[in-house]
Amino acid sequence: QVQLVESGGGLVQPGGSLRLSCAASGGILSIYTMGWYRQAPGKQRELAARINSGGSTNYADSVKGRFTISRDNAKNTVSLQMNSLKPEDTAVYYCNADLAEYNAKGYTRGDYWGQGTQLTVSS
């Protein structure tokens, strides 16, 4: 069974930096896109950044120039380096993967989520 496990959240002061990591494990055939979404209190979940298997990236306008997403295809991991953090970056950050999982019939492609990790930016 596929699992996505995040790490690296916490409390940081405005202007500070933090790195989130996510590791996918289980019966994985292939991972297409990996990304980070975030959900602030009272708001909808939104994309922060994503990266495909070829290394192409997309960023939300609000994080461009401050966040950098990267992945290690061999290790099935994705990371998000966050710099110049602002209070408005405070949210639960969720790792996401579009991947193919082995099953008895071959494989199933689907969207998988981690449990979320809290980032709080505050002085």
C-alpha positions as CSV (number, residue, x, y, z in Angstrom):
1,Q,0.0,0.0,0.0
2,V,1.3,3.4,-1.0
3,Q,2.2,5.9,1.7
4,L,3.4,9.4,1.5
5,V,5.2,10.6,4.7
6,E,6.1,14.2,5.2
7,S,8.6,15.8,7.6
8,G,10.1,19.2,8.3
9,G,7.3,21.4,9.4
10,G,7.5,23.7,12.4
11,L,7.6,27.2,13.7
12,V,9.8,29.8,12.0
13,Q,10.2,33.5,12.2
14,P,9.3,35.8,9.2
15,G,12.2,35.9,6.8
16,G,13.4,32.5,7.9
17,S,13.8,29.3,5.9
18,L,12.5,25.7,6.2
19,R,12.7,22.6,4.2
20,L,9.9,20.1,3.8
21,S,10.5,16.5,2.7
22,C,8.2,13.7,1.5
23,A,9.0,10.1,0.9
24,A,6.7,7.8,-1.1
25,S,6.8,4.1,-0.4
26,G,4.8,0.9,-1.1
27,G,4.1,-0.9,-4.3
28,I,5.0,2.0,-6.7
29,L,5.4,1.3,-10.4
30,S,6.0,4.9,-11.4
31,I,5.5,8.4,-10.1
32,Y,4.5,11.1,-12.6
33,T,4.0,14.3,-10.8
34,M,4.9,15.2,-7.2
35,G,3.9,18.3,-5.5
36,W,3.1,20.3,-2.4
37,Y,-0.3,21.8,-1.6
38,R,-1.2,23.9,1.3
39,Q,-4.3,24.8,3.2
40,A,-4.6,27.8,5.5
41,P,-7.3,28.0,8.2
42,G,-10.6,28.8,6.6
43,K,-9.3,28.6,3.1
44,Q,-9.3,26.0,0.3
45,R,-6.3,23.8,-0.4
46,E,-4.1,25.3,-3.1
47,L,-1.1,24.3,-5.1
48,A,2.2,25.6,-3.8
49,A,4.6,23.8,-6.2
50,R,4.8,20.7,-8.3
51,I,7.4,18.9,-10.4
52,N,7.0,16.2,-13.0
53,S,9.3,13.2,-13.6
54,G,11.3,15.2,-16.2
55,G,12.0,18.0,-13.7
56,S,9.6,20.6,-15.1
57,T,8.1,22.7,-12.3
58,N,5.1,24.9,-11.6
59,Y,4.8,27.4,-8.7
60,A,2.0,29.4,-7.3
61,D,2.6,33.1,-8.0
62,S,2.7,33.8,-4.3
63,V,5.7,31.6,-3.8
64,K,7.7,32.2,-6.9
65,G,11.3,33.2,-6.2
66,R,11.0,32.1,-2.6
67,F,10.2,28.3,-2.8
68,T,12.1,25.7,-4.7
69,I,10.8,22.2,-5.3
70,S,13.0,19.3,-6.1
71,R,12.7,15.5,-6.4
72,D,14.9,12.4,-6.4
73,N,13.3,9.9,-8.7
74,A,15.5,7.0,-7.5
75,K,14.4,7.5,-3.9
76,N,10.8,8.6,-4.6
77,T,11.2,11.7,-2.6
78,V,10.2,15.3,-3.1
79,S,11.4,18.4,-1.2
80,L,10.3,22.0,-0.8
81,Q,12.9,24.6,0.2
82,M,11.1,27.6,1.5
83,N,13.0,30.9,1.9
84,S,11.9,34.4,2.9
85,L,8.9,33.0,4.7
86,K,6.0,35.2,5.4
87,P,3.1,34.9,7.9
88,E,0.8,34.3,5.0
89,D,2.7,31.1,4.3
90,T,1.3,29.6,7.5
91,A,-0.7,26.5,6.5
92,V,-0.8,22.8,6.6
93,Y,1.4,21.5,3.8
94,Y,0.4,18.3,2.0
95,C,2.6,16.2,-0.2
96,N,0.8,14.9,-3.3
97,A,1.8,12.3,-5.9
98,D,0.2,11.2,-9.1
99,L,1.5,7.7,-9.4
100,A,0.9,4.1,-10.6
101,E,0.5,1.5,-7.9
102,Y,1.0,-2.2,-8.4
103,N,-2.1,-4.4,-7.8
104,A,-3.4,-7.8,-8.6
105,K,-4.6,-6.7,-12.1
106,G,-1.4,-4.9,-13.0
107,Y,-1.5,-1.3,-11.7
108,T,-3.8,1.5,-10.8
109,R,-3.0,5.2,-11.4
110,G,-4.2,7.6,-8.8
111,D,-3.7,10.7,-6.7
112,Y,-2.2,10.1,-3.3
113,W,-1.8,12.4,-0.3
114,G,0.3,12.6,2.8
115,Q,-1.1,13.4,6.2
116,G,0.1,17.0,6.2
117,T,2.6,18.9,8.2
118,Q,2.1,22.3,9.9
119,L,4.1,25.3,9.0
120,T,3.7,28.4,11.2
121,V,5.4,31.6,10.4
122,S,5.3,34.0,13.3
123,S,7.5,36.2,15.4
